[in-house]
Amino acid sequence: MGPVSSNEDALDLIDQDKPDFAVLDVYLGAETVTPVALELQRLKVPFVLASASSPPTSWRPALSLPTQSTSENRQDRASSLRPFAS
C-alpha cells in the first residue's frame, strides 16, 4: 500500500483495504498525519511514526493520541498471551 502524500489519500487507501500495519511519516507536506493515526487507532491497526524532516521552528507535538489506562493495558497484554483454542 502507498506511499501517499496527503491525509485524504491515506484515508482513501485505508477505506479501500485495511492494512495489517502502517509506517507513517509524521509530516505530510504542511499537514501532520494525526487524522490517519487516529483512524488506524480506531481500526486497531498497529503503526509506527517516523520522519526524516526536522521539526518546524515552532515545534509542538505532531500527534497526541488517547491512551488506555494501565489496568486496561495489562488486561490486553494478558489476554494476548493466552493460547489459541484448539
N, CA, C and O atoms as a Maestro MAE file, in Angstrom:
{
 s_m_m2io_version
 :::
 2.0.0
}

f_m_ct {
 s_m_title
 :::
 protein
 m_atom[344] {
  # First column is atom index #
  i_m_mmod_type
  r_m_x_coord
  r_m_y_coord
  r_m_z_coord
  i_m_residue_number
  s_m_chain_name
  s_m_pdb_residue_name
  s_m_pdb_atom_name
  i_m_atomic_number
  :::
  1 25 0.851 -1.182 0.000 1 A "MET " " N  " 7
  2 3 0.000 0.000 0.000 1 A "MET " " CA " 6
  3 2 0.891 1.238 0.000 1 A "MET " " C  " 6
  4 15 2.003 1.229 0.529 1 A "MET " " O  " 8
  5 25 0.382 2.281 -0.596 2 A "GLY " " N  " 7
  6 3 1.094 3.548 -0.565 2 A "GLY " " CA " 6
  7 2 2.372 3.487 -1.382 2 A "GLY " " C  " 6
  8 15 2.592 2.519 -2.110 2 A "GLY " " O  " 8
  9 25 3.186 4.465 -1.279 3 A "PRO " " N  " 7
  10 3 3.049 5.621 -0.393 3 A "PRO " " CA " 6
  11 2 2.029 6.636 -0.927 3 A "PRO " " C  " 6
  12 15 1.654 6.627 -2.099 3 A "PRO " " O  " 8
  13 25 1.608 7.495 -0.020 4 A "VAL " " N  " 7
  14 3 0.704 8.586 -0.372 4 A "VAL " " CA " 6
  15 2 1.281 9.885 0.167 4 A "VAL " " C  " 6
  16 15 2.176 9.872 1.012 4 A "VAL " " O  " 8
  17 25 0.766 11.009 -0.324 5 A "SER " " N  " 7
  18 3 1.345 12.293 0.084 5 A "SER " " CA " 6
  19 2 0.352 13.222 0.763 5 A "SER " " C  " 6
  20 15 0.635 14.405 0.953 5 A "SER " " O  " 8
  21 25 -0.829 12.686 1.136 6 A "SER " " N  " 7
  22 3 -1.799 13.526 1.851 6 A "SER " " CA " 6
  23 2 -2.648 12.657 2.768 6 A "SER " " C  " 6
  24 15 -2.784 11.452 2.557 6 A "SER " " O  " 8
  25 25 -3.207 13.282 3.777 7 A "ASN " " N  " 7
  26 3 -4.121 12.570 4.679 7 A "ASN " " CA " 6
  27 2 -5.310 12.019 3.909 7 A "ASN " " C  " 6
  28 15 -5.735 10.887 4.140 7 A "ASN " " O  " 8
  29 25 -5.845 12.817 2.996 8 A "GLU " " N  " 7
  30 3 -7.017 12.386 2.220 8 A "GLU " " CA " 6
  31 2 -6.704 11.102 1.443 8 A "GLU " " C  " 6
  32 15 -7.494 10.158 1.446 8 A "GLU " " O  " 8
  33 25 -5.550 11.081 0.782 9 A "ASP " " N  " 7
  34 3 -5.170 9.882 0.020 9 A "ASP " " CA " 6
  35 2 -4.950 8.682 0.938 9 A "ASP " " C  " 6
  36 15 -5.328 7.560 0.599 9 A "ASP " " O  " 8
  37 25 -4.346 8.913 2.086 10 A "ALA " " N  " 7
  38 3 -4.098 7.824 3.034 10 A "ALA " " CA " 6
  39 2 -5.414 7.258 3.560 10 A "ALA " " C  " 6
  40 15 -5.579 6.041 3.641 10 A "ALA " " O  " 8
  41 25 -6.353 8.138 3.919 11 A "LEU " " N  " 7
  42 3 -7.638 7.675 4.428 11 A "LEU " " CA " 6
  43 2 -8.432 6.933 3.354 11 A "LEU " " C  " 6
  44 15 -9.124 5.957 3.646 11 A "LEU " " O  " 8
  45 25 -8.327 7.406 2.104 12 A "ASP " " N  " 7
  46 3 -8.985 6.698 0.997 12 A "ASP " " CA " 6
  47 2 -8.402 5.295 0.846 12 A "ASP " " C  " 6
  48 15 -9.139 4.330 0.648 12 A "ASP " " O  " 8
  49 25 -7.091 5.188 0.940 13 A "LEU " " N  " 7
  50 3 -6.428 3.897 0.805 13 A "LEU " " CA " 6
  51 2 -6.833 2.947 1.930 13 A "LEU " " C  " 6
  52 15 -7.064 1.761 1.694 13 A "LEU " " O  " 8
  53 25 -6.920 3.470 3.153 14 A "ILE " " N  " 7
  54 3 -7.340 2.657 4.305 14 A "ILE " " CA " 6
  55 2 -8.776 2.176 4.114 14 A "ILE " " C  " 6
  56 15 -9.106 1.043 4.466 14 A "ILE " " O  " 8
  57 25 -9.640 3.045 3.553 15 A "ASP " " N  " 7
  58 3 -11.029 2.653 3.293 15 A "ASP " " CA " 6
  59 2 -11.114 1.522 2.269 15 A "ASP " " C  " 6
  60 15 -11.990 0.662 2.361 15 A "ASP " " O  " 8
  61 25 -10.210 1.525 1.301 16 A "GLN " " N  " 7
  62 3 -10.215 0.501 0.251 16 A "GLN " " CA " 6
  63 2 -9.732 -0.849 0.775 16 A "GLN " " C  " 6
  64 15 -10.266 -1.893 0.401 16 A "GLN " " O  " 8
  65 25 -8.717 -0.823 1.644 17 A "ASP " " N  " 7
  66 3 -8.109 -2.065 2.105 17 A "ASP " " CA " 6
  67 2 -7.431 -1.829 3.449 17 A "ASP " " C  " 6
  68 15 -6.383 -1.187 3.508 17 A "ASP " " O  " 8
  69 25 -8.013 -2.339 4.522 18 A "LYS " " N  " 7
  70 3 -7.462 -2.146 5.861 18 A "LYS " " CA " 6
  71 2 -6.075 -2.797 5.943 18 A "LYS " " C  " 6
  72 15 -5.932 -3.989 5.672 18 A "LYS " " O  " 8
  73 25 -5.060 -2.018 6.315 19 A "PRO " " N  " 7
  74 3 -3.714 -2.583 6.399 19 A "PRO " " CA " 6
  75 2 -3.524 -3.426 7.657 19 A "PRO " " C  " 6
  76 15 -4.268 -3.289 8.628 19 A "PRO " " O  " 8
  77 25 -2.518 -4.300 7.624 20 A "ASP " " N  " 7
  78 3 -2.150 -5.076 8.805 20 A "ASP " " CA " 6
  79 2 -1.282 -4.253 9.742 20 A "ASP " " C  " 6
  80 15 -1.280 -4.476 10.953 20 A "ASP " " O  " 8
  81 25 -0.539 -3.291 9.178 21 A "PHE " " N  " 7
  82 3 0.442 -2.496 9.915 21 A "PHE " " CA " 6
  83 2 0.744 -1.269 9.068 21 A "PHE " " C  " 6
  84 15 0.601 -1.319 7.846 21 A "PHE " " O  " 8
  85 25 1.156 -0.174 9.684 22 A "ALA " " N  " 7
  86 3 1.480 1.025 8.901 22 A "ALA " " CA " 6
  87 2 2.705 1.732 9.464 22 A "ALA " " C  " 6
  88 15 2.940 1.732 10.672 22 A "ALA " " O  " 8
  89 25 3.473 2.329 8.575 23 A "VAL " " N  " 7
  90 3 4.567 3.231 8.934 23 A "VAL " " CA " 6
  91 2 4.152 4.597 8.413 23 A "VAL " " C  " 6
  92 15 3.953 4.780 7.212 23 A "VAL " " O  " 8
  93 25 4.024 5.547 9.319 24 A "LEU " " N  " 7
  94 3 3.531 6.878 8.960 24 A "LEU " " CA " 6
  95 2 4.627 7.914 9.109 24 A "LEU " " C  " 6
  96 15 5.320 7.952 10.126 24 A "LEU " " O  " 8
  97 25 4.785 8.757 8.095 25 A "ASP " " N  " 7
  98 3 5.653 9.920 8.232 25 A "ASP " " CA " 6
  99 2 4.852 10.954 9.014 25 A "ASP " " C  " 6
  100 15 3.698 11.225 8.682 25 A "ASP " " O  " 8
  101 25 5.442 11.521 10.030 26 A "VAL " " N  " 7
  102 3 4.732 12.472 10.893 26 A "VAL " " CA " 6
  103 2 4.186 13.649 10.092 26 A "VAL " " C  " 6
  104 15 3.081 14.124 10.352 26 A "VAL " " O  " 8
  105 25 4.957 14.111 9.128 27 A "TYR " " N  " 7
  106 3 4.550 15.279 8.348 27 A "TYR " " CA " 6
  107 2 4.245 14.876 6.911 27 A "TYR " " C  " 6
  108 15 5.064 14.242 6.245 27 A "TYR " " O  " 8
  109 25 3.069 15.246 6.445 28 A "LEU " " N  " 7
  110 3 2.686 15.068 5.043 28 A "LEU " " CA " 6
  111 2 2.559 16.461 4.445 28 A "LEU " " C  " 6
  112 15 1.490 17.068 4.492 28 A "LEU " " O  " 8
  113 25 3.639 16.959 3.888 29 A "GLY " " N  " 7
  114 3 3.646 18.340 3.397 29 A "GLY " " CA " 6
  115 2 3.464 19.289 4.570 29 A "GLY " " C  " 6
  116 15 4.226 19.249 5.536 29 A "GLY " " O  " 8
  117 25 2.455 20.138 4.482 30 A "ALA " " N  " 7
  118 3 2.181 21.104 5.555 30 A "ALA " " CA " 6
  119 2 1.303 20.516 6.648 30 A "ALA " " C  " 6
  120 15 1.045 21.176 7.655 30 A "ALA " " O  " 8
  121 25 0.837 19.276 6.463 31 A "GLU " " N  " 7
  122 3 -0.068 18.633 7.418 31 A "GLU " " CA " 6
  123 2 0.690 17.668 8.322 31 A "GLU " " C  " 6
  124 15 1.790 17.221 7.996 31 A "GLU " " O  " 8
  125 25 0.085 17.358 9.453 32 A "THR " " N  " 7
  126 3 0.569 16.236 10.248 32 A "THR " " CA " 6
  127 2 -0.341 15.049 9.958 32 A "THR " " C  " 6
  128 15 -1.450 15.209 9.447 32 A "THR " " O  " 8
  129 25 0.136 13.880 10.286 33 A "VAL " " N  " 7
  130 3 -0.551 12.638 9.948 33 A "VAL " " CA " 6
  131 2 -1.595 12.246 11.008 33 A "VAL " " C  " 6
  132 15 -2.086 11.117 10.996 33 A "VAL " " O  " 8
  133 25 -1.929 13.144 11.902 34 A "THR " " N  " 7
  134 3 -2.842 12.857 13.006 34 A "THR " " CA " 6
  135 2 -4.164 12.214 12.575 34 A "THR " " C  " 6
  136 15 -4.563 11.225 13.189 34 A "THR " " O  " 8
  137 25 -4.866 12.723 11.550 35 A "PRO " " N  " 7
  138 3 -6.138 12.075 11.178 35 A "PRO " " CA " 6
  139 2 -5.963 10.614 10.771 35 A "PRO " " C  " 6
  140 15 -6.820 9.779 11.062 35 A "PRO " " O  " 8
  141 25 -4.873 10.309 10.110 36 A "VAL " " N  " 7
  142 3 -4.612 8.934 9.679 36 A "VAL " " CA " 6
  143 2 -4.305 8.062 10.898 36 A "VAL " " C  " 6
  144 15 -4.814 6.947 11.009 36 A "VAL " " O  " 8
  145 25 -3.484 8.565 11.799 37 A "ALA " " N  " 7
  146 3 -3.144 7.814 13.008 37 A "ALA " " CA " 6
  147 2 -4.388 7.537 13.850 37 A "ALA " " C  " 6
  148 15 -4.538 6.443 14.393 37 A "ALA " " O  " 8
  149 25 -5.263 8.505 13.958 38 A "LEU " " N  " 7
  150 3 -6.492 8.307 14.725 38 A "LEU " " CA " 6
  151 2 -7.388 7.248 14.086 38 A "LEU " " C  " 6
  152 15 -8.004 6.445 14.787 38 A "LEU " " O  " 8
  153 25 -7.459 7.248 12.756 39 A "GLU " " N  " 7
  154 3 -8.266 6.242 12.060 39 A "GLU " " CA " 6
  155 2 -7.658 4.854 12.238 39 A "GLU " " C  " 6
  156 15 -8.384 3.889 12.473 39 A "GLU " " O  " 8
  157 25 -6.336 4.742 12.129 40 A "LEU " " N  " 7
  158 3 -5.686 3.449 12.342 40 A "LEU " " CA " 6
  159 2 -5.904 2.967 13.767 40 A "LEU " " C  " 6
  160 15 -6.139 1.780 13.997 40 A "LEU " " O  " 8
  161 25 -5.828 3.878 14.715 41 A "GLN " " N  " 7
  162 3 -6.066 3.507 16.113 41 A "GLN " " CA " 6
  163 2 -7.507 3.019 16.285 41 A "GLN " " C  " 6
  164 15 -7.748 2.027 16.972 41 A "GLN " " O  " 8
  165 25 -8.454 3.708 15.669 42 A "ARG " " N  " 7
  166 3 -9.863 3.298 15.757 42 A "ARG " " CA " 6
  167 2 -10.052 1.893 15.190 42 A "ARG " " C  " 6
  168 15 -10.835 1.101 15.716 42 A "ARG " " O  " 8
  169 25 -9.331 1.595 14.117 43 A "LEU " " N  " 7
  170 3 -9.432 0.286 13.468 43 A "LEU " " CA " 6
  171 2 -8.539 -0.775 14.124 43 A "LEU " " C  " 6
  172 15 -8.511 -1.930 13.698 43 A "LEU " " O  " 8
  173 25 -7.808 -0.360 15.173 44 A "LYS " " N  " 7
  174 3 -6.888 -1.247 15.894 44 A "LYS " " CA " 6
  175 2 -5.784 -1.797 14.982 44 A "LYS " " C  " 6
  176 15 -5.398 -2.962 15.079 44 A "LYS " " O  " 8
  177 25 -5.288 -0.926 14.095 45 A "VAL " " N  " 7
  178 3 -4.172 -1.267 13.215 45 A "VAL " " CA " 6
  179 2 -2.899 -0.714 13.858 45 A "VAL " " C  " 6
  180 15 -2.808 0.490 14.100 45 A "VAL " " O  " 8
  181 25 -1.918 -1.572 14.137 46 A "PRO " " N  " 7
  182 3 -0.674 -1.069 14.720 46 A "PRO " " CA " 6
  183 2 0.080 -0.189 13.717 46 A "PRO " " C  " 6
  184 15 0.044 -0.432 12.511 46 A "PRO " " O  " 8
  185 25 0.763 0.840 14.239 47 A "PHE " " N  " 7
  186 3 1.539 1.717 13.366 47 A "PHE " " CA " 6
  187 2 2.704 2.307 14.132 47 A "PHE " " C  " 6
  188 15 2.698 2.357 15.362 47 A "PHE " " O  " 8
  189 25 3.700 2.750 13.392 48 A "VAL " " N  " 7
  190 3 4.831 3.481 13.958 48 A "VAL " " CA " 6
  191 2 4.907 4.821 13.249 48 A "VAL " " C  " 6
  192 15 4.467 4.966 12.108 48 A "VAL " " O  " 8
  193 25 5.469 5.794 13.943 49 A "LEU " " N  " 7
  194 3 5.658 7.124 13.380 49 A "LEU " " CA " 6
  195 2 7.139 7.324 13.093 49 A "LEU " " C  " 6
  196 15 7.992 6.946 13.897 49 A "LEU " " O  " 8
  197 25 7.435 7.911 11.960 50 A "ALA " " N  " 7
  198 3 8.814 8.194 11.580 50 A "ALA " " CA " 6
  199 2 8.831 9.517 10.832 50 A "ALA " " C  " 6
  200 15 7.799 9.984 10.348 50 A "ALA " " O  " 8
  201 25 10.004 10.113 10.741 51 A "SER " " N  " 7
  202 3 10.126 11.314 9.938 51 A "SER " " CA " 6
  203 2 11.587 11.585 9.632 51 A "SER " " C  " 6
  204 15 12.459 11.432 10.487 51 A "SER " " O  " 8
  205 25 11.833 11.984 8.419 52 A "ALA " " N  " 7
  206 3 13.166 12.429 8.025 52 A "ALA " " CA " 6
  207 2 13.232 13.944 8.062 52 A "ALA " " C  " 6
  208 15 14.282 14.527 7.792 52 A "ALA " " O  " 8
  209 25 12.125 14.586 8.391 53 A "SER " " N  " 7
  210 3 12.045 16.045 8.420 53 A "SER " " CA " 6
  211 2 12.457 16.574 9.779 53 A "SER " " C  " 6
  212 15 12.258 15.926 10.807 53 A "SER " " O  " 8
  213 25 13.029 17.750 9.762 54 A "SER " " N  " 7
  214 3 13.303 18.444 11.017 54 A "SER " " CA " 6
  215 2 12.007 19.044 11.508 54 A "SER " " C  " 6
  216 15 11.184 19.480 10.702 54 A "SER " " O  " 8
  217 25 11.803 19.077 12.834 55 A "PRO " " N  " 7
  218 3 10.580 19.713 13.320 55 A "PRO " " CA " 6
  219 2 10.590 21.199 12.986 55 A "PRO " " C  " 6
  220 15 11.656 21.812 12.935 55 A "PRO " " O  " 8
  221 25 9.424 21.781 12.761 56 A "PRO " " N  " 7
  222 3 9.368 23.216 12.480 56 A "PRO " " CA " 6
  223 2 9.893 24.015 13.658 56 A "PRO " " C  " 6
  224 15 9.964 23.510 14.779 56 A "PRO " " O  " 8
  225 25 10.262 25.264 13.404 57 A "THR " " N  " 7
  226 3 10.817 26.089 14.474 57 A "THR " " CA " 6
  227 2 9.815 26.309 15.600 57 A "THR " " C  " 6
  228 15 10.211 26.421 16.760 57 A "THR " " O  " 8
  229 25 8.552 26.371 15.288 58 A "SER " " N  " 7
  230 3 7.533 26.486 16.337 58 A "SER " " CA " 6
  231 2 7.038 25.085 16.676 58 A "SER " " C  " 6
  232 15 5.846 24.794 16.575 58 A "SER " " O  " 8
  233 25 7.960 24.230 17.075 59 A "TRP " " N  " 7
  234 3 7.657 22.816 17.295 59 A "TRP " " CA " 6
  235 2 6.618 22.616 18.374 59 A "TRP " " C  " 6
  236 15 6.636 23.263 19.421 59 A "TRP " " O  " 8
  237 25 5.716 21.704 18.089 60 A "ARG " " N  " 7
  238 3 4.766 21.204 19.071 60 A "ARG " " CA " 6
  239 2 4.546 19.745 18.699 60 A "ARG " " C  " 6
  240 15 4.754 19.370 17.545 60 A "ARG " " O  " 8
  241 25 4.134 18.924 19.637 61 A "PRO " " N  " 7
  242 3 3.927 17.520 19.282 61 A "PRO " " CA " 6
  243 2 2.976 17.407 18.092 61 A "PRO " " C  " 6
  244 15 1.924 18.046 18.061 61 A "PRO " " O  " 8
  245 25 3.357 16.592 17.123 62 A "ALA " " N  " 7
  246 3 2.551 16.434 15.922 62 A "ALA " " CA " 6
  247 2 1.359 15.534 16.159 62 A "ALA " " C  " 6
  248 15 0.381 15.575 15.413 62 A "ALA " " O  " 8
  249 25 1.442 14.718 17.200 63 A "LEU " " N  " 7
  250 3 0.423 13.710 17.402 63 A "LEU " " CA " 6
  251 2 0.221 13.484 18.880 63 A "LEU " " C  " 6
  252 15 1.187 13.329 19.628 63 A "LEU " " O  " 8
  253 25 -0.994 13.465 19.297 64 A "SER " " N  " 7
  254 3 -1.321 13.160 20.682 64 A "SER " " CA " 6
  255 2 -2.545 12.264 20.671 64 A "SER " " C  " 6
  256 15 -3.666 12.721 20.447 64 A "SER " " O  " 8
  257 25 -2.314 10.978 20.917 65 A "LEU " " N  " 7
  258 3 -3.398 10.008 20.873 65 A "LEU " " CA " 6
  259 2 -3.856 9.659 22.281 65 A "LEU " " C  " 6
  260 15 -3.039 9.606 23.201 65 A "LEU " " O  " 8
  261 25 -5.142 9.422 22.461 66 A "PRO " " N  " 7
  262 3 -5.608 8.958 23.761 66 A "PRO " " CA " 6
  263 2 -5.022 7.576 24.040 66 A "PRO " " C  " 6
  264 15 -4.862 6.768 23.126 66 A "PRO " " O  " 8
  265 25 -4.711 7.315 25.276 67 A "THR " " N  " 7
  266 3 -4.132 6.020 25.636 67 A "THR " " CA " 6
  267 2 -5.047 5.298 26.609 67 A "THR " " C  " 6
  268 15 -5.891 5.911 27.262 67 A "THR " " O  " 8
  269 25 -4.867 3.988 26.696 68 A "GLN " " N  " 7
  270 3 -5.630 3.187 27.644 68 A "GLN " " CA " 6
  271 2 -5.021 3.347 29.033 68 A "GLN " " C  " 6
  272 15 -3.849 3.694 29.175 68 A "GLN " " O  " 8
  273 25 -5.821 3.092 30.035 69 A "SER " " N  " 7
  274 3 -5.296 3.122 31.388 69 A "SER " " CA " 6
  275 2 -4.368 1.935 31.593 69 A "SER " " C  " 6
  276 15 -4.405 0.974 30.825 69 A "SER " " O  " 8
  277 25 -3.544 1.998 32.616 70 A "THR " " N  " 7
  278 3 -2.587 0.935 32.900 70 A "THR " " CA " 6
  279 2 -3.283 -0.404 33.104 70 A "THR " " C  " 6
  280 15 -2.801 -1.423 32.609 70 A "THR " " O  " 8
  281 25 -4.405 -0.428 33.821 71 A "SER " " N  " 7
  282 3 -5.098 -1.698 34.053 71 A "SER " " CA " 6
  283 2 -5.638 -2.273 32.743 71 A "SER " " C  " 6
  284 15 -5.613 -3.488 32.548 71 A "SER " " O  " 8
  285 25 -6.129 -1.406 31.833 72 A "GLU " " N  " 7
  286 3 -6.596 -1.892 30.532 72 A "GLU " " CA " 6
  287 2 -5.432 -2.457 29.721 72 A "GLU " " C  " 6
  288 15 -5.584 -3.477 29.049 72 A "GLU " " O  " 8
  289 25 -4.262 -1.795 29.780 73 A "ASN " " N  " 7
  290 3 -3.090 -2.285 29.061 73 A "ASN " " CA " 6
  291 2 -2.681 -3.656 29.577 73 A "ASN " " C  " 6
  292 15 -2.387 -4.554 28.787 73 A "ASN " " O  " 8
  293 25 -2.660 -3.827 30.902 74 A "ARG " " N  " 7
  294 3 -2.291 -5.121 31.478 74 A "ARG " " CA " 6
  295 2 -3.276 -6.199 31.044 74 A "ARG " " C  " 6
  296 15 -2.878 -7.312 30.700 74 A "ARG " " O  " 8
  297 25 -4.553 -5.868 31.062 75 A "GLN " " N  " 7
  298 3 -5.592 -6.822 30.675 75 A "GLN " " CA " 6
  299 2 -5.433 -7.216 29.202 75 A "GLN " " C  " 6
  300 15 -5.553 -8.393 28.860 75 A "GLN " " O  " 8
  301 25 -5.160 -6.228 28.323 76 A "ASP " " N  " 7
  302 3 -4.947 -6.522 26.905 76 A "ASP " " CA " 6
  303 2 -3.738 -7.418 26.704 76 A "ASP " " C  " 6
  304 15 -3.795 -8.373 25.929 76 A "ASP " " O  " 8
  305 25 -2.631 -7.118 27.402 77 A "ARG " " N  " 7
  306 3 -1.421 -7.939 27.264 77 A "ARG " " CA " 6
  307 2 -1.679 -9.345 27.767 77 A "ARG " " C  " 6
  308 15 -1.255 -10.315 27.139 77 A "ARG " " O  " 8
  309 25 -2.372 -9.469 28.896 78 A "ALA " " N  " 7
  310 3 -2.634 -10.781 29.465 78 A "ALA " " CA " 6
  311 2 -3.494 -11.605 28.526 78 A "ALA " " C  " 6
  312 15 -3.239 -12.796 28.349 78 A "ALA " " O  " 8
  313 25 -4.515 -10.995 27.916 79 A "SER " " N  " 7
  314 3 -5.384 -11.754 27.022 79 A "SER " " CA " 6
  315 2 -4.649 -12.166 25.752 79 A "SER " " C  " 6
  316 15 -4.956 -13.204 25.167 79 A "SER " " O  " 8
  317 25 -3.674 -11.354 25.321 80 A "SER " " N  " 7
  318 3 -2.935 -11.720 24.103 80 A "SER " " CA " 6
  319 2 -1.954 -12.850 24.344 80 A "SER " " C  " 6
  320 15 -1.461 -13.449 23.388 80 A "SER " " O  " 8
  321 25 -1.655 -13.160 25.613 81 A "LEU " " N  " 7
  322 3 -0.721 -14.242 25.922 81 A "LEU " " CA " 6
  323 2 -1.413 -15.598 26.076 81 A "LEU " " C  " 6
  324 15 -0.753 -16.633 26.166 81 A "LEU " " O  " 8
  325 25 -2.742 -15.580 26.106 82 A "ARG " " N  " 7
  326 3 -3.463 -16.852 26.233 82 A "ARG " " CA " 6
  327 2 -3.302 -17.667 24.968 82 A "ARG " " C  " 6
  328 15 -3.308 -17.111 23.870 82 A "ARG " " O  " 8
  329 25 -3.158 -18.983 25.102 83 A "PRO " " N  " 7
  330 3 -3.028 -19.825 23.901 83 A "PRO " " CA " 6
  331 2 -4.324 -19.830 23.108 83 A "PRO " " C  " 6
  332 15 -5.406 -19.626 23.658 83 A "PRO " " O  " 8
  333 25 -4.199 -20.065 21.811 84 A "PHE " " N  " 7
  334 3 -5.377 -20.175 20.959 84 A "PHE " " CA " 6
  335 2 -6.138 -21.429 21.326 84 A "PHE " " C  " 6
  336 15 -5.548 -22.444 21.695 84 A "PHE " " O  " 8
  337 25 -7.449 -21.351 21.223 85 A "ALA " " N  " 7
  338 3 -8.283 -22.531 21.487 85 A "ALA " " CA " 6
  339 2 -8.080 -23.537 20.356 85 A "ALA " " C  " 6
  340 15 -7.931 -23.160 19.194 85 A "ALA " " O  " 8
  341 25 -8.076 -24.801 20.708 86 A "SER " " N  " 7
  342 3 -7.869 -25.806 19.650 86 A "SER " " CA " 6
  343 2 -9.164 -26.473 19.276 86 A "SER " " C  " 6
  344 15 -9.181 -27.343 18.405 86 A "SER " " O  " 8
  :::
 }
 m_bond[343] {
  # First column is bond index #
  i_m_from
  i_m_to
  i_m_order
  :::
  1 1 2 1
  2 2 3 1
  3 3 4 2
  4 3 5 1
  5 5 6 1
  6 6 7 1
  7 7 8 2
  8 7 9 1
  9 9 10 1
  10 10 11 1
  11 11 12 2
  12 11 13 1
  13 13 14 1
  14 14 15 1
  15 15 16 2
  16 15 17 1
  17 17 18 1
  18 18 19 1
  19 19 20 2
  20 19 21 1
  21 21 22 1
  22 22 23 1
  23 23 24 2
  24 23 25 1
  25 25 26 1
  26 26 27 1
  27 27 28 2
  28 27 29 1
  29 29 30 1
  30 30 31 1
  31 31 32 2
  32 31 33 1
  33 33 34 1
  34 34 35 1
  35 35 36 2
  36 35 37 1
  37 37 38 1
  38 38 39 1
  39 39 40 2
  40 39 41 1
  41 41 42 1
  42 42 43 1
  43 43 44 2
  44 43 45 1
  45 45 46 1
  46 46 47 1
  47 47 48 2
  48 47 49 1
  49 49 50 1
  50 50 51 1
  51 51 52 2
  52 51 53 1
  53 53 54 1
  54 54 55 1
  55 55 56 2
  56 55 57 1
  57 57 58 1
  58 58 59 1
  59 59 60 2
  60 59 61 1
  61 61 62 1
  62 62 63 1
  63 63 64 2
  64 63 65 1
  65 65 66 1
  66 66 67 1
  67 67 68 2
  68 67 69 1
  69 69 70 1
  70 70 71 1
  71 71 72 2
  72 71 73 1
  73 73 74 1
  74 74 75 1
  75 75 76 2
  76 75 77 1
  77 77 78 1
  78 78 79 1
  79 79 80 2
  80 79 81 1
  81 81 82 1
  82 82 83 1
  83 83 84 2
  84 83 85 1
  85 85 86 1
  86 86 87 1
  87 87 88 2
  88 87 89 1
  89 89 90 1
  90 90 91 1
  91 91 92 2
  92 91 93 1
  93 93 94 1
  94 94 95 1
  95 95 96 2
  96 95 97 1
  97 97 98 1
  98 98 99 1
  99 99 100 2
  100 99 101 1
  101 101 102 1
  102 102 103 1
  103 103 104 2
  104 103 105 1
  105 105 106 1
  106 106 107 1
  107 107 108 2
  108 107 109 1
  109 109 110 1
  110 110 111 1
  111 111 112 2
  112 111 113 1
  113 113 114 1
  114 114 115 1
  115 115 116 2
  116 115 117 1
  117 117 118 1
  118 118 119 1
  119 119 120 2
  120 119 121 1
  121 121 122 1
  122 122 123 1
  123 123 124 2
  124 123 125 1
  125 125 126 1
  126 126 127 1
  127 127 128 2
  128 127 129 1
  129 129 130 1
  130 130 131 1
  131 131 132 2
  132 131 133 1
  133 133 134 1
  134 134 135 1
  135 135 136 2
  136 135 137 1
  137 137 138 1
  138 138 139 1
  139 139 140 2
  140 139 141 1
  141 141 142 1
  142 142 143 1
  143 143 144 2
  144 143 145 1
  145 145 146 1
  146 146 147 1
  147 147 148 2
  148 147 149 1
  149 149 150 1
  150 150 151 1
  151 151 152 2
  152 151 153 1
  153 153 154 1
  154 154 155 1
  155 155 156 2
  156 155 157 1
  157 157 158 1
  158 158 159 1
  159 159 160 2
  160 159 161 1
  161 161 162 1
  162 162 163 1
  163 163 164 2
  164 163 165 1
  165 165 166 1
  166 166 167 1
  167 167 168 2
  168 167 169 1
  169 169 170 1
  170 170 171 1
  171 171 172 2
  172 171 173 1
  173 173 174 1
  174 174 175 1
  175 175 176 2
  176 175 177 1
  177 177 178 1
  178 178 179 1
  179 179 180 2
  180 179 181 1
  181 181 182 1
  182 182 183 1
  183 183 184 2
  184 183 185 1
  185 185 186 1
  186 186 187 1
  187 187 188 2
  188 187 189 1
  189 189 190 1
  190 190 191 1
  191 191 192 2
  192 191 193 1
  193 193 194 1
  194 194 195 1
  195 195 196 2
  196 195 197 1
  197 197 198 1
  198 198 199 1
  199 199 200 2
  200 199 201 1
  201 201 202 1
  202 202 203 1
  203 203 204 2
  204 203 205 1
  205 205 206 1
  206 206 207 1
  207 207 208 2
  208 207 209 1
  209 209 210 1
  210 210 211 1
  211 211 212 2
  212 211 213 1
  213 213 214 1
  214 214 215 1
  215 215 216 2
  216 215 217 1
  217 217 218 1
  218 218 219 1
  219 219 220 2
  220 219 221 1
  221 221 222 1
  222 222 223 1
  223 223 224 2
  224 223 225 1
  225 225 226 1
  226 226 227 1
  227 227 228 2
  228 227 229 1
  229 229 230 1
  230 230 231 1
  231 231 232 2
  232 231 233 1
  233 233 234 1
  234 234 235 1
  235 235 236 2
  236 235 237 1
  237 237 238 1
  238 238 239 1
  239 239 240 2
  240 239 241 1
  241 241 242 1
  242 242 243 1
  243 243 244 2
  244 243 245 1
  245 245 246 1
  246 246 247 1
  247 247 248 2
  248 247 249 1
  249 249 250 1
  250 250 251 1
  251 251 252 2
  252 251 253 1
  253 253 254 1
  254 254 255 1
  255 255 256 2
  256 255 257 1
  257 257 258 1
  258 258 259 1
  259 259 260 2
  260 259 261 1
  261 261 262 1
  262 262 263 1
  263 263 264 2
  264 263 265 1
  265 265 266 1
  266 266 267 1
  267 267 268 2
  268 267 269 1
  269 269 270 1
  270 270 271 1
  271 271 272 2
  272 271 273 1
  273 273 274 1
  274 274 275 1
  275 275 276 2
  276 275 277 1
  277 277 278 1
  278 278 279 1
  279 279 280 2
  280 279 281 1
  281 281 282 1
  282 282 283 1
  283 283 284 2
  284 283 285 1
  285 285 286 1
  286 286 287 1
  287 287 288 2
  288 287 289 1
  289 289 290 1
  290 290 291 1
  291 291 292 2
  292 291 293 1
  293 293 294 1
  294 294 295 1
  295 295 296 2
  296 295 297 1
  297 297 298 1
  298 298 299 1
  299 299 300 2
  300 299 301 1
  301 301 302 1
  302 302 303 1
  303 303 304 2
  304 303 305 1
  305 305 306 1
  306 306 307 1
  307 307 308 2
  308 307 309 1
  309 309 310 1
  310 310 311 1
  311 311 312 2
  312 311 313 1
  313 313 314 1
  314 314 315 1
  315 315 316 2
  316 315 317 1
  317 317 318 1
  318 318 319 1
  319 319 320 2
  320 319 321 1
  321 321 322 1
  322 322 323 1
  323 323 324 2
  324 323 325 1
  325 325 326 1
  326 326 327 1
  327 327 328 2
  328 327 329 1
  329 329 330 1
  330 330 331 1
  331 331 332 2
  332 331 333 1
  333 333 334 1
  334 334 335 1
  335 335 336 2
  336 335 337 1
  337 337 338 1
  338 338 339 1
  339 339 340 2
  340 339 341 1
  341 341 342 1
  342 342 343 1
  343 343 344 2
  :::
 }
}
